[in-house]
Amino acid sequence: MSIKITTLSENTVSSPGLLAEWGLSILVAADGLNVLLDTGLSVSAAYNATIMGIDLSQIDKIVLSHGHADHTGGLLHILKLMKKQVEVIAHPDIWSAKYSRTFGKNERYAGTPFSQEAAESLGASFNLTKRETWISKNIVASGEITMQTDYEEISPQLYVKEAGQLKPDPLRDDQALFVKSDKGLIIICGCAHRGVINTIRHAQKLTGTKTVYAVLGGTHLTGASLQRMNATIAALKEIGVKKLGVSHCTGLPQAAILAREFEKEFFFNNAGTCIDI
């Protein structure tokens, strides 16, 4: 099976002329389908797709990994270029009132920056579910990811507002896209808020496939302790990941550690990166 993975939006770019923007958007072509995971923060995914000669009207499904603006904010721009009806697979909590204190003591709104009705008026048909969604024989959106490890935790700086009160966000909506290939599982994360190892373990159980060929996307290791980094690296080596392409919320110091540990297996997965498997 031929698989092509193209990163449309990320914090950095692989070549001049593309737009860098905090966030993530990755297009997966497999099983005769084009599936878009996330849409970036605003215009970058749509802009870069146009520059790269990618026809967004050929997208068959859109999966939103969670309800933060840097992953959902570009949806309306994508839909305007698609000019057709498209199923958008997401967890119901993408519409939660999400807040962050990442950049200071005062909370700021960090949730989806438009209404469901606005997206539907441009062709989105939402499939809101907590469970996994099989898009094809070999492609599945993970649904809710179980917390299994004792060293992965959700950032305490992320909140959800309920009845006017800020509460820690459990990020139940955090999900990923899994692709079964001839070489093993390909795991594509949006942010992996619930832990990249938890995400991999969930993928193995859900698909019944133990071999993991590639892990791509955001791993939310930014600010991770040395203990967590060491535990994560040990788990990735035990699992036997052959390709590790990190993006977005991994954090540059943490990405540098991964680059040192995984050497040839490692790469920066930034906007413009194309992978053929």
C-alpha positions as CSV (number, residue, x, y, z in Angstrom):
1,M,0.0,0.0,0.0
2,S,1.3,3.4,-1.0
3,I,1.1,6.1,1.7
4,K,2.0,9.8,1.3
5,I,2.1,12.1,4.3
6,T,2.4,15.9,3.8
7,T,2.7,18.4,6.5
8,L,0.8,21.6,5.5
9,S,1.2,23.7,8.7
10,E,3.7,23.7,11.5
11,N,5.8,26.1,13.6
12,T,8.7,26.0,11.1
13,V,9.0,25.4,7.3
14,S,11.2,23.1,5.2
15,S,11.7,25.5,2.3
16,P,11.3,29.2,1.4
17,G,8.0,30.5,0.3
18,L,5.9,28.5,2.8
19,L,4.2,30.1,5.8
20,A,5.2,29.0,9.4
21,E,2.6,29.3,12.1
22,W,2.2,27.9,15.5
23,G,0.0,24.8,15.1
24,L,-0.3,21.7,13.0
25,S,-2.0,20.3,9.9
26,I,-1.0,17.0,8.2
27,L,-2.5,15.5,5.0
28,V,-2.5,11.7,4.7
29,A,-3.1,9.9,1.4
30,A,-3.7,6.2,1.9
31,D,-6.2,3.5,0.9
32,G,-7.3,5.7,-2.0
33,L,-8.4,8.5,0.4
34,N,-7.1,11.9,1.4
35,V,-7.5,12.5,5.1
36,L,-6.6,15.8,6.8
37,L,-5.6,15.7,10.4
38,D,-6.0,19.2,11.9
39,T,-6.1,22.6,10.1
40,G,-3.5,24.8,11.7
41,L,-4.1,28.1,13.6
42,S,-5.4,30.2,10.7
43,V,-4.4,30.6,7.0
44,S,-1.2,28.6,6.9
45,A,-2.5,25.2,5.9
46,A,-4.7,26.6,3.2
47,Y,-1.9,28.9,2.0
48,N,0.8,26.3,2.0
49,A,-1.4,23.8,0.2
50,T,-2.0,26.3,-2.6
51,I,1.8,27.0,-2.8
52,M,2.6,23.3,-2.9
53,G,0.0,22.6,-5.7
54,I,-2.3,20.5,-3.5
55,D,-6.0,20.5,-4.4
56,L,-7.9,20.7,-1.2
57,S,-11.1,19.8,-2.9
58,Q,-9.7,16.2,-3.1
59,I,-9.9,15.9,0.7
60,D,-12.3,13.1,1.7
61,K,-12.3,13.4,5.5
62,I,-11.1,15.8,8.1
63,V,-10.1,14.7,11.6
64,L,-9.7,17.2,14.4
65,S,-7.3,16.0,17.1
66,H,-8.6,18.2,19.8
67,G,-10.4,21.6,20.4
68,H,-7.4,24.0,20.6
69,A,-7.3,26.9,18.2
70,D,-3.9,26.0,16.8
71,H,-5.4,22.7,15.4
72,T,-8.9,23.9,14.5
73,G,-8.5,27.5,13.6
74,G,-7.8,27.0,9.9
75,L,-10.9,24.9,9.3
76,L,-13.0,27.7,7.8
77,H,-10.1,28.6,5.4
78,I,-9.8,25.0,4.3
79,L,-13.6,24.6,3.8
80,K,-13.7,27.8,1.7
81,L,-11.2,26.3,-0.7
82,M,-12.8,22.8,-0.7
83,K,-16.2,24.1,-1.8
84,K,-18.0,20.9,-1.0
85,Q,-19.5,18.9,1.8
86,V,-17.0,17.0,4.0
87,E,-17.3,14.8,7.1
88,V,-15.3,16.2,10.1
89,I,-14.6,13.6,12.7
90,A,-14.0,15.0,16.2
91,H,-14.7,14.4,19.9
92,P,-17.7,16.4,21.3
93,D,-15.4,18.3,23.7
94,I,-13.9,20.3,20.8
95,W,-16.6,22.8,21.5
96,S,-15.6,23.1,25.2
97,A,-14.5,26.5,26.5
98,K,-10.8,25.8,26.7
99,Y,-8.3,28.2,28.3
100,S,-4.6,28.3,28.8
101,R,-2.1,29.9,31.2
102,T,0.9,28.8,29.1
103,F,2.2,32.3,28.4
104,G,1.5,34.0,31.8
105,K,-0.6,34.0,34.9
106,N,-3.8,35.3,33.2
107,E,-5.9,32.8,31.3
108,R,-6.5,33.3,27.6
109,Y,-9.1,31.6,25.5
110,A,-7.5,28.8,23.6
111,G,-10.5,26.9,22.2
112,T,-12.0,26.5,18.7
113,P,-12.4,30.1,17.4
114,F,-15.7,29.7,15.5
115,S,-19.1,28.1,16.0
116,Q,-20.2,24.8,14.7
117,E,-22.9,26.6,12.7
118,A,-20.2,28.7,10.9
119,A,-18.3,25.5,9.8
120,E,-21.5,23.8,8.8
121,S,-22.5,26.7,6.6
122,L,-19.3,26.1,4.6
123,G,-19.9,22.4,4.1
124,A,-18.7,20.7,7.3
125,S,-20.8,17.7,8.5
126,F,-19.6,16.9,12.1
127,N,-19.3,13.3,13.3
128,L,-18.9,14.0,17.0
129,T,-17.9,10.8,18.8
130,K,-15.9,9.6,21.8
131,R,-15.1,6.3,20.1
132,E,-12.7,5.3,17.4
133,T,-13.8,5.9,13.8
134,W,-12.6,3.5,11.0
135,I,-12.3,5.7,7.9
136,S,-11.1,2.8,5.8
137,K,-9.7,-0.7,6.3
138,N,-6.3,0.7,7.3
139,I,-7.1,4.2,8.6
140,V,-8.7,4.9,12.0
141,A,-9.2,8.0,14.2
142,S,-8.4,6.9,17.7
143,G,-11.2,8.2,19.8
144,E,-10.5,8.8,23.5
145,I,-7.0,7.7,24.5
146,T,-6.5,5.9,27.8
147,M,-4.0,7.2,30.3
148,Q,-1.7,4.2,31.0
149,T,1.8,5.3,31.9
150,D,2.7,6.7,35.3
151,Y,5.0,9.4,33.9
152,E,2.8,11.1,31.2
153,E,0.4,13.8,32.4
154,I,-1.7,16.5,31.0
155,S,-0.3,20.0,31.3
156,P,-1.6,21.7,34.5
157,Q,-1.7,25.0,32.5
158,L,-4.6,23.9,30.4
159,Y,-8.1,24.5,31.6
160,V,-11.8,24.2,30.6
161,K,-14.4,26.7,31.8
162,E,-17.6,25.1,33.3
163,A,-20.3,27.1,34.9
164,G,-18.0,30.1,34.9
165,Q,-15.2,28.3,36.8
166,L,-11.9,27.2,35.4
167,K,-11.1,23.6,36.0
168,P,-8.2,21.4,34.8
169,D,-8.9,20.2,31.3
170,P,-8.7,16.3,31.1
171,L,-8.3,16.7,27.3
172,R,-10.6,13.8,26.7
173,D,-10.9,15.1,23.1
174,D,-7.2,14.4,22.4
175,Q,-6.9,11.9,19.7
176,A,-4.6,10.8,16.8
177,L,-4.8,9.2,13.4
178,F,-3.5,5.6,12.9
179,V,-2.6,4.0,9.6
180,K,-1.8,0.3,9.2
181,S,1.0,-0.1,6.6
182,D,3.1,-3.0,5.2
183,K,5.9,-1.8,7.4
184,G,3.8,-1.4,10.6
185,L,1.7,1.3,12.3
186,I,2.1,4.9,11.4
187,I,0.9,7.1,14.2
188,I,0.1,10.7,13.5
189,C,-0.4,12.9,16.5
190,G,-1.9,16.3,16.8
191,C,-0.5,17.2,20.2
192,A,-0.5,13.9,22.1
193,H,-1.7,15.8,25.2
194,R,-2.5,12.5,26.8
195,G,1.0,11.2,26.2
196,V,2.8,9.9,23.1
197,I,3.4,6.5,24.7
198,N,-0.2,6.3,25.8
199,T,-1.1,7.1,22.2
200,I,1.1,4.4,20.8
201,R,-0.2,1.8,23.3
202,H,-3.7,2.7,22.4
203,A,-2.9,2.4,18.7
204,Q,-1.4,-1.1,19.2
205,K,-4.4,-2.3,21.1
206,L,-7.0,-0.7,18.8
207,T,-5.5,-2.0,15.5
208,G,-4.1,-5.3,16.8
209,T,-0.7,-4.4,15.3
210,K,2.4,-4.4,17.6
211,T,5.0,-3.2,15.1
212,V,5.3,0.6,15.0
213,Y,7.1,2.0,12.0
214,A,6.6,5.7,12.4
215,V,5.5,8.3,14.9
216,L,4.9,11.8,13.5
217,G,3.5,15.1,14.7
218,G,3.2,16.9,18.1
219,T,4.3,15.0,21.2
220,H,3.7,17.7,23.8
221,L,7.1,17.1,25.5
222,T,7.7,20.8,25.8
223,G,8.8,21.5,29.4
224,A,9.0,17.7,30.1
225,S,11.2,16.7,33.0
226,L,14.4,14.7,32.4
227,Q,12.6,11.8,34.2
228,R,9.8,11.9,31.7
229,M,12.1,12.3,28.7
230,N,14.2,9.3,29.8
231,A,11.1,7.2,30.3
232,T,9.7,8.2,27.0
233,I,12.9,7.5,25.1
234,A,13.2,4.1,26.8
235,A,9.6,3.2,25.8
236,L,10.1,4.4,22.2
237,K,13.3,2.2,21.9
238,E,11.5,-0.7,23.5
239,I,8.6,-0.3,21.0
240,G,11.2,-0.2,18.2
241,V,10.0,3.0,16.3
242,K,11.9,3.2,13.0
243,K,10.9,6.8,12.1
244,L,10.4,9.6,14.6
245,G,9.3,12.9,13.0
246,V,8.4,15.4,15.7
247,S,6.5,18.7,15.3
248,H,4.9,21.7,16.9
249,C,4.6,21.2,20.7
250,T,7.5,18.8,21.2
251,G,9.8,21.7,22.3
252,L,13.2,22.4,20.7
253,P,15.3,21.3,23.7
254,Q,13.3,18.1,23.9
255,A,13.5,17.6,20.1
256,A,17.3,18.0,20.4
257,I,17.4,15.2,23.0
258,L,15.4,13.0,20.7
259,A,17.6,13.8,17.7
260,R,20.7,12.8,19.7
261,E,19.1,9.5,20.9
262,F,17.5,8.4,17.7
263,E,20.0,9.8,15.2
264,K,19.1,8.5,11.7
265,E,15.6,7.6,12.8
266,F,14.8,11.2,13.8
267,F,13.7,14.1,11.6
268,F,12.0,17.5,12.2
269,N,8.5,17.2,10.6
270,N,7.9,20.8,9.6
271,A,5.6,22.4,7.0
272,G,6.5,21.2,3.5
273,T,7.8,17.9,4.7
274,C,6.6,15.0,2.4
275,I,7.0,11.4,3.3
276,D,6.3,8.5,0.9
277,I,6.0,5.0,2.5
